Amino acid sequence: QVQLVESGGGLVQAGGSLSVSCAGSGRTFRNYGMAWFRQAPGKEREFAAAISGSGAARSYADSVKGRFTISRDNAKSTVNLHMNSLKPEDTAVYYCAAGPLMSRAQHEYYYWGQGTQVTVSS
């Protein structure tokens, strides 16, 4: 079992940068594909970025490609999402998730964090 705790959310102006982090428990962290999903007010949760267990493969939603970068440090059991050129529409609760494979589908992820709020002001 993996427990996930997000941190690093906050308020930033449009065009700015912000990073969110996710700390995982358990020695098998490197065996899990990891992803960030986000849920904006009044909208369904959506995929943002994912990374394979080794970190060799990454996937991004079209809406964040070129602006967001996902990375992981298996020695520290952490996965990070660095967000550049933020837009007001990036405002959402960002959730970290872990599953057996890297995937864009929410149902492929077994473990979820509690979420961290990111607010981008215009």
Secondary structure, DSSP 4 states (H G I P E B T S, - for coil): ---EEEE--EEEETT--EEEEEEE-STTGGGSEEEEEEE-TTS--EEEEEE-TTS--EEE-TTTTTTEEEEEETTTTEEEEEE-S--GGG-EEEEEEEESS--S-GGG--EE---EEEEEE-
